[in-house]
Amino acid sequence: MKYPIFFVIASITHLLVACSNDDFSLGSKMVDSQAHSVIIDTCTVSLTTLKIDSLETSGKGLLIVGKLTDDLRGTIMSESFVSYSKPNFSDTRTYASTPYILDSLTLEFNYDTYYTGDTTAYQEFEIYQLKSPLKLPDTGDFYNTSTVSSQSDRLVATRFIPHPNLGQAMVVRLPDDMGNDLLNKLSTSDDDVSTSELFQEYFPGFRITPTNNNAAIFSYSVGDSSSVIKLYYHYTEEEIIEKELSIEPISSTSFFRVDHDYSQTPIKNLTDDYEGLSSTISDNMSYLMGLAGFYTRIEFPYLNEIAKLGTAGIVQGAQLSIYPVKSSFAKESDLPQSLSLYVADKFGSTVDAITDSYGSSLQTGSLVYDDIGGQNTYYSFTITDFIDTQIFALGLDKQVLQLTLPDEEMNTTFKSLIMGDSNQNVKLKIIYNLYE
């Protein structure tokens, strides 16, 4: 059982005797013989899960599609929206009367690096045509909460076994009626495709959504070779001439929307307000999760008690260790490899970051993975300067820590960390030097 700092004050005299000698070195500093070193590792650490109301998802160069359900995380669904640029059609026939013949119209995706869930199970997607082309709203971005209208009748459904690590594209054949109409309009320079604006009104793009029969989420890159529409066709004169036309996605307006049902999880009472949800009422757990918008506030409610030890003292070292809840991961790849830790004021505004000793880069948590059972898997941050400034801080000078995923992963992945509070081994160890 963990005890707040004020419970160890009574035994501090013993610690002073046991942890001091005539002349000793701690780290790289020599400590005066009148100094006493106190090691405190029973600090109360309070965790609170908070939720960002929305995250930008347009212009990320990604489509994210899939659905999965997890007892601790709930049910997560992501669907994507994409529009297309007008292609340049080149008529290479010798005779204008020679007909073009459609072979196929396909939508081809290349897997990006991120995926999560059961990649051995079948996945099912449905594709719907949008009612109008994507245009960025007045805010300048689409968000994980945004949506746009699509036709009620689906164009096509597909079922496949994913192979994200084999370098193979995932190919979906679109209806031949759509392919024939598109080929006819492009080859005859129809008014409907005469300008970029008119082409996009005629061919507004797609909504790509998972069915309920999914157990994983995948990201697909958006670019000149991925998430493209391929029009395959041929014509015959002296010989058969096979042709291929790429219709490229518009990366700046493509986006993904997230629906997250966590009503049956320990954080079922979490809302978007700044108060967040204390781990004391969420089964002693706190959450980080990228596109769900979850992050954790870390507080040390009894830190001021250290000031009662004496008027002159300095924090020689402070290490924060964060342990994932054992039931929340099965292997190292289930855990984020990096975390980010920021300093915030009492109103939640970020004022600083926890950096390395040079102040040049963010600390990442230095994940240590326990290959045998996982019980001793943890992240660690050195927060010496932060603790030193907060021991005597009062009122508006009081600050908190905010733990998140790195910025580049927060709105492009569902990477998550479920950690335990003081009752499940989040630890703060302080080495405090007192001077007489």
C-alpha positions as CSV (number, residue, x, y, z in Angstrom):
1,M,0.0,0.0,0.0
2,K,1.3,3.5,-0.9
3,Y,1.3,6.3,1.6
4,P,1.4,10.1,1.0
5,I,4.5,11.9,1.9
6,F,3.2,13.1,5.3
7,F,3.2,9.6,6.5
8,V,6.9,9.3,6.2
9,I,7.8,12.5,7.9
10,A,7.6,10.9,11.3
11,S,10.4,8.5,10.4
12,I,12.6,11.1,8.8
13,T,15.1,11.3,11.7
14,H,15.9,7.7,11.2
15,L,16.4,8.3,7.4
16,L,18.7,11.2,8.0
17,V,21.0,9.0,10.2
18,A,20.8,5.9,7.9
19,C,21.4,7.8,4.7
20,S,24.2,10.2,5.7
21,N,28.0,9.8,6.3
22,D,30.9,12.1,6.7
23,D,31.6,12.7,3.0
24,F,29.7,11.1,0.2
25,S,29.2,11.5,-3.5
26,L,25.7,11.3,-5.2
27,G,25.7,11.4,-9.0
28,S,28.4,13.8,-10.1
29,K,28.1,16.2,-7.1
30,M,30.0,16.1,-3.8
31,V,27.7,16.7,-0.9
32,D,28.9,18.7,2.2
33,S,29.4,16.7,5.4
34,Q,26.5,18.7,7.0
35,A,24.1,17.5,4.4
36,H,21.6,14.7,4.9
37,S,20.1,12.7,2.1
38,V,16.5,11.5,2.3
39,I,15.2,9.0,-0.2
40,I,11.4,9.2,-0.5
41,D,9.6,6.7,-2.6
42,T,6.1,6.7,-1.1
43,C,4.8,9.8,-2.7
44,T,1.1,9.8,-3.6
45,V,0.7,10.2,-7.4
46,S,-2.8,11.2,-8.6
47,L,-3.8,10.4,-12.2
48,T,-6.7,11.9,-14.1
49,T,-7.8,10.9,-17.7
50,L,-8.8,13.8,-19.9
51,K,-10.3,14.0,-23.3
52,I,-9.6,16.4,-26.2
53,D,-12.9,17.2,-27.8
54,S,-11.5,17.1,-31.4
55,L,-8.3,16.4,-33.3
56,E,-7.4,17.5,-36.8
57,T,-7.3,14.6,-39.3
58,S,-7.4,16.2,-42.7
59,G,-4.2,16.6,-44.8
60,K,-2.3,13.8,-42.9
61,G,-1.6,11.8,-46.0
62,L,-3.6,8.9,-44.5
63,L,-6.8,7.1,-44.7
64,I,-7.6,5.1,-41.5
65,V,-10.3,2.4,-41.8
66,G,-11.3,-0.4,-39.4
67,K,-13.1,-1.4,-36.3
68,L,-12.1,-3.3,-33.1
69,T,-13.5,-4.0,-29.7
70,D,-11.5,-4.4,-26.5
71,D,-12.7,-4.9,-22.9
72,L,-10.6,-2.0,-21.5
73,R,-10.7,0.3,-24.5
74,G,-14.3,-0.2,-25.8
75,T,-15.3,-0.2,-29.5
76,I,-13.3,1.9,-31.8
77,M,-14.4,2.6,-35.4
78,S,-12.6,4.7,-38.0
79,E,-13.9,5.6,-41.5
80,S,-12.3,7.7,-44.2
81,F,-13.3,10.2,-46.9
82,V,-11.5,11.1,-50.0
83,S,-12.0,13.2,-53.2
84,Y,-10.1,13.0,-56.5
85,S,-8.3,15.3,-59.0
86,K,-9.2,15.5,-62.6
87,P,-6.9,13.2,-64.6
88,N,-5.2,14.0,-67.9
89,F,-6.7,11.7,-70.5
90,S,-4.6,11.2,-73.7
91,D,-6.3,9.9,-76.8
92,T,-3.7,7.7,-78.6
93,R,-6.0,6.0,-81.1
94,T,-5.2,6.3,-84.9
95,Y,-8.9,6.3,-85.7
96,A,-11.5,8.2,-83.7
97,S,-14.1,5.6,-84.5
98,T,-12.0,2.9,-82.7
99,P,-13.9,2.1,-79.5
100,Y,-12.3,2.1,-76.0
101,I,-13.1,-1.1,-74.0
102,L,-13.2,-1.1,-70.3
103,D,-11.2,-3.8,-68.5
104,S,-11.7,-2.6,-64.9
105,L,-12.0,0.3,-62.6
106,T,-10.2,-0.3,-59.2
107,L,-9.4,1.5,-56.0
108,E,-5.9,0.6,-54.8
109,F,-4.5,1.1,-51.4
110,N,-1.0,0.8,-50.1
111,Y,-0.7,0.0,-46.4
112,D,1.0,2.7,-44.3
113,T,3.1,1.7,-41.3
114,Y,0.4,1.8,-38.6
115,Y,-2.1,-0.9,-37.8
116,T,-3.6,-2.5,-34.7
117,G,-5.7,-5.5,-33.9
118,D,-6.0,-9.0,-35.4
119,T,-4.3,-8.9,-38.8
120,T,-5.1,-12.6,-39.4
121,A,-8.8,-12.2,-39.5
122,Y,-10.9,-11.2,-42.5
123,Q,-11.7,-7.5,-42.8
124,E,-14.8,-6.0,-44.5
125,F,-15.2,-2.6,-46.0
126,E,-18.0,-0.8,-47.7
127,I,-17.6,2.0,-50.2
128,Y,-20.1,4.8,-50.7
129,Q,-20.0,7.7,-53.2
130,L,-20.0,11.1,-51.6
131,K,-22.9,13.5,-52.4
132,S,-20.5,16.4,-53.1
133,P,-16.7,16.8,-53.3
134,L,-14.7,17.5,-50.1
135,K,-14.0,21.1,-49.4
136,L,-12.3,22.3,-46.2
137,P,-14.7,24.0,-43.8
138,D,-14.2,27.6,-42.6
139,T,-12.1,26.3,-39.7
140,G,-9.5,25.1,-42.2
141,D,-9.6,21.4,-41.2
142,F,-11.7,18.3,-40.9
143,Y,-11.5,16.7,-37.5
144,N,-12.0,13.2,-36.0
145,T,-15.5,14.3,-35.2
146,S,-16.3,15.6,-38.7
147,T,-18.6,13.9,-41.3
148,V,-19.9,14.6,-44.7
149,S,-22.9,13.1,-46.6
150,S,-22.7,10.1,-48.8
151,Q,-25.2,8.2,-50.9
152,S,-27.3,5.7,-49.1
153,D,-26.7,2.9,-51.5
154,R,-23.2,1.4,-51.3
155,L,-21.1,1.1,-54.4
156,V,-19.3,-2.0,-53.4
157,A,-18.3,-4.2,-50.4
158,T,-15.1,-6.0,-50.1
159,R,-13.8,-8.8,-47.8
160,F,-10.1,-9.6,-47.5
161,I,-7.3,-10.9,-45.4
162,P,-4.9,-8.0,-44.8
163,H,-1.2,-8.3,-45.5
164,P,0.3,-5.0,-44.2
165,N,3.9,-6.2,-44.1
166,L,4.2,-7.9,-47.5
167,G,4.3,-4.7,-49.7
168,Q,1.1,-5.7,-51.5
169,A,-1.6,-3.3,-52.4
170,M,-5.2,-3.9,-51.3
171,V,-7.3,-3.7,-54.5
172,V,-11.1,-3.1,-54.6
173,R,-12.9,-3.5,-57.9
174,L,-15.4,-0.7,-58.5
175,P,-18.7,-1.2,-60.5
176,D,-18.2,-1.6,-64.3
177,D,-21.1,0.8,-64.9
178,M,-19.1,3.5,-63.1
179,G,-16.0,2.5,-65.1
180,N,-17.8,2.6,-68.4
181,D,-19.4,6.0,-67.8
182,L,-16.1,7.5,-66.6
183,L,-14.2,6.1,-69.6
184,N,-16.8,7.5,-72.0
185,K,-16.8,11.0,-70.5
186,L,-13.1,11.2,-70.4
187,S,-12.5,9.9,-73.9
188,T,-15.1,12.2,-75.4
189,S,-14.1,15.3,-73.3
190,D,-17.6,15.5,-72.0
191,D,-18.6,18.8,-70.4
192,D,-19.0,17.0,-67.1
193,V,-15.2,16.5,-66.9
194,S,-14.0,19.6,-68.8
195,T,-12.7,21.4,-65.7
196,S,-11.4,20.3,-62.3
197,E,-14.5,21.7,-60.5
198,L,-16.9,20.0,-62.9
199,F,-15.0,16.7,-62.7
200,Q,-15.3,16.7,-58.9
201,E,-19.0,17.5,-59.0
202,Y,-19.4,14.5,-61.4
203,F,-17.0,12.3,-59.4
204,P,-17.1,13.6,-55.8
205,G,-15.2,10.8,-54.1
206,F,-15.8,8.1,-51.6
207,R,-16.6,7.3,-48.0
208,I,-14.8,4.1,-47.0
209,T,-16.3,2.5,-43.9
210,P,-15.8,-0.8,-42.0
211,T,-18.6,-3.3,-41.3
212,N,-19.2,-4.8,-37.9
213,N,-17.2,-7.9,-39.0
214,N,-13.8,-6.4,-38.3
215,A,-11.1,-6.9,-35.7
216,A,-8.4,-4.5,-36.8
217,I,-7.7,-1.0,-37.9
218,F,-5.3,-0.1,-40.8
219,S,-3.8,3.1,-42.2
220,Y,-3.3,3.5,-45.9
221,S,-1.2,6.2,-47.5
222,V,-2.7,8.9,-49.7
223,G,-0.6,10.0,-52.7
224,D,0.1,9.5,-56.4
225,S,0.5,5.8,-56.0
226,S,-1.8,4.9,-53.1
227,S,-5.5,5.4,-52.6
228,V,-5.6,6.0,-56.3
229,I,-8.3,5.0,-58.8
230,K,-7.0,3.0,-61.7
231,L,-8.9,2.9,-65.0
232,Y,-7.8,-0.1,-67.1
233,Y,-8.9,-0.2,-70.7
234,H,-7.8,-1.1,-74.2
235,Y,-8.5,-0.6,-77.8
236,T,-7.8,-2.7,-80.9
237,E,-6.4,-1.4,-84.2
238,E,-3.5,-3.3,-85.8
239,E,-3.0,-4.8,-82.4
240,I,-4.5,-4.7,-78.9
241,I,-3.3,-1.6,-77.0
242,E,-3.7,-1.8,-73.2
243,K,-3.9,1.4,-71.3
244,E,-4.0,2.5,-67.7
245,L,-5.1,5.9,-66.2
246,S,-4.4,6.9,-62.6
247,I,-6.9,9.2,-60.9
248,E,-5.1,10.7,-57.9
249,P,-6.6,11.5,-54.5
250,I,-6.6,15.0,-53.1
251,S,-4.5,14.7,-49.9
252,S,-5.3,18.1,-48.5
253,T,-9.0,17.4,-48.0
254,S,-9.0,13.6,-47.3
255,F,-9.7,12.9,-43.7
256,F,-10.9,10.2,-41.2
257,R,-13.6,10.2,-38.7
258,V,-13.6,8.3,-35.4
259,D,-16.4,6.8,-33.3
260,H,-15.5,5.5,-29.9
261,D,-17.9,3.8,-27.6
262,Y,-16.3,3.4,-24.1
263,S,-19.5,3.2,-22.2
264,Q,-18.7,-0.3,-20.9
265,T,-15.1,0.4,-19.8
266,P,-13.6,1.7,-16.6
267,I,-13.7,5.3,-18.0
268,K,-17.3,5.2,-18.9
269,N,-18.0,8.5,-17.0
270,L,-15.3,10.5,-18.8
271,T,-16.5,13.7,-20.5
272,D,-14.7,16.5,-22.3
273,D,-14.4,19.0,-19.4
274,Y,-11.1,20.0,-17.8
275,E,-11.9,18.1,-14.5
276,G,-11.5,14.8,-16.3
277,L,-11.9,11.5,-14.6
278,S,-9.8,10.5,-11.6
279,S,-8.3,7.1,-11.5
280,T,-9.9,6.6,-8.1
281,I,-13.3,6.2,-9.9
282,S,-12.0,4.4,-12.9
283,D,-10.7,1.2,-11.3
284,N,-7.3,2.8,-10.4
285,M,-6.5,3.3,-14.1
286,S,-5.7,6.2,-16.4
287,Y,-5.6,6.3,-20.2
288,L,-3.7,7.7,-23.1
289,M,-5.1,7.0,-26.6
290,G,-4.3,8.8,-29.8
291,L,-7.3,9.5,-32.0
292,A,-9.6,9.0,-29.1
293,G,-8.1,12.1,-27.7
294,F,-7.2,10.7,-24.3
295,Y,-4.3,12.0,-22.2
296,T,-3.4,11.9,-18.5
297,R,-2.9,14.7,-15.9
298,I,-0.3,13.7,-13.2
299,E,-0.3,15.5,-9.8
300,F,1.6,15.1,-6.6
301,P,-0.9,16.4,-3.9
302,Y,1.3,16.1,-0.9
303,L,4.6,17.3,-2.4
304,N,4.6,20.5,-0.2
305,E,5.1,18.2,2.9
306,I,8.7,17.9,1.9
307,A,9.2,21.6,2.7
308,K,8.5,20.9,6.3
309,L,11.7,18.9,6.6
310,G,13.8,22.1,6.7
311,T,14.3,25.5,5.1
312,A,17.4,24.6,3.1
313,G,17.3,21.7,0.8
314,I,17.6,20.6,-2.9
315,V,16.2,17.8,-5.0
316,Q,19.2,15.8,-6.1
317,G,17.1,13.5,-8.2
318,A,13.5,12.6,-9.0
319,Q,12.4,9.7,-11.1
320,L,8.8,9.1,-12.3
321,S,8.1,5.5,-13.3
322,I,4.9,4.6,-15.1
323,Y,3.7,1.0,-15.3
324,P,1.2,-0.2,-17.9
325,V,-1.6,-2.3,-16.5
326,K,-0.6,-5.8,-17.1
327,S,-3.9,-6.9,-18.6
328,S,-3.8,-4.0,-21.2
329,F,-1.0,-5.4,-23.4
330,A,0.2,-8.8,-24.6
331,K,3.5,-7.9,-26.3
332,E,5.9,-5.0,-26.6
333,S,4.4,-3.8,-29.9
334,D,1.1,-3.2,-28.1
335,L,2.7,-0.3,-26.2
336,P,3.8,3.1,-27.5
337,Q,7.5,3.2,-27.9
338,S,7.6,6.9,-27.0
339,L,5.6,9.2,-24.7
340,S,5.8,13.0,-24.2
341,L,5.5,14.8,-20.8
342,Y,4.6,18.4,-20.5
343,V,4.3,20.9,-17.7
344,A,0.9,22.7,-17.4
345,D,-0.5,25.4,-15.1
346,K,-3.4,24.7,-12.8
347,F,-5.8,25.7,-15.7
348,G,-4.4,23.1,-18.0
349,S,-2.4,25.4,-20.3
350,T,1.0,23.9,-21.4
351,V,3.9,26.1,-20.1
352,D,6.9,23.8,-20.6
353,A,8.1,20.3,-21.5
354,I,10.2,17.7,-19.7
355,T,13.4,17.6,-21.8
356,D,16.7,15.9,-21.6
357,S,19.5,17.2,-19.5
358,Y,20.6,19.5,-22.3
359,G,17.1,20.9,-22.8
360,S,17.3,20.2,-26.5
361,S,14.8,17.4,-27.0
362,L,11.8,15.9,-25.2
363,Q,12.3,12.9,-23.0
364,T,10.5,9.9,-24.5
365,G,9.8,7.7,-21.4
366,S,12.7,5.3,-22.0
367,L,10.5,2.2,-22.2
368,V,11.9,-0.8,-20.4
369,Y,10.1,-4.0,-21.5
370,D,10.1,-7.1,-19.3
371,D,10.3,-10.1,-21.7
372,I,9.4,-12.5,-18.9
373,G,5.8,-11.9,-17.9
374,G,5.7,-8.2,-18.6
375,Q,5.2,-7.4,-14.9
376,N,8.2,-5.1,-14.7
377,T,7.5,-3.2,-17.9
378,Y,7.7,0.6,-17.3
379,Y,8.4,4.0,-18.7
380,S,10.6,6.4,-16.7
381,F,11.1,10.2,-16.8
382,T,13.7,12.3,-14.9
383,I,11.7,15.2,-13.4
384,T,14.2,16.6,-11.0
385,D,13.9,20.3,-11.9
386,F,10.1,20.1,-11.9
387,I,9.9,18.5,-8.4
388,D,12.5,21.0,-7.1
389,T,10.4,24.0,-8.2
390,Q,7.1,22.5,-6.9
391,I,8.1,21.6,-3.3
392,F,7.6,25.2,-2.2
393,A,5.1,26.2,-4.9
394,L,1.7,27.5,-3.7
395,G,-1.5,28.8,-5.3
396,L,-1.1,29.9,-9.0
397,D,2.5,28.7,-8.9
398,K,1.4,25.1,-8.5
399,Q,1.8,23.1,-11.7
400,V,0.9,19.6,-13.0
401,L,2.3,17.2,-15.6
402,Q,0.4,16.1,-18.7
403,L,1.4,12.8,-20.3
404,T,0.5,12.3,-24.0
405,L,1.6,10.4,-27.1
406,P,4.0,12.3,-29.3
407,D,2.3,14.9,-31.5
408,E,2.9,13.0,-34.7
409,E,1.1,9.9,-33.3
410,M,-1.7,11.6,-31.4
411,N,-3.9,12.3,-34.4
412,T,-2.7,9.6,-36.8
413,T,-2.9,6.4,-34.6
414,F,-4.9,4.6,-31.9
415,K,-1.7,3.8,-29.9
416,S,-2.7,3.6,-26.3
417,L,-1.3,3.2,-22.8
418,I,-3.4,2.2,-19.8
419,M,-1.5,2.9,-16.6
420,G,-2.1,2.2,-12.9
421,D,-2.2,4.9,-10.3
422,S,-0.4,4.8,-6.9
423,N,-2.4,1.6,-6.1
424,Q,-1.0,0.0,-9.3
425,N,2.7,1.0,-9.1
426,V,3.1,4.4,-10.6
427,K,6.1,5.5,-8.6
428,L,7.9,8.8,-7.8
429,K,11.3,8.4,-6.2
430,I,12.9,11.5,-4.8
431,I,16.4,12.0,-3.4
432,Y,16.3,15.1,-1.3
433,N,19.4,16.7,0.3
434,L,18.9,18.7,3.5
435,Y,21.6,21.2,4.7
436,E,22.1,22.2,8.3
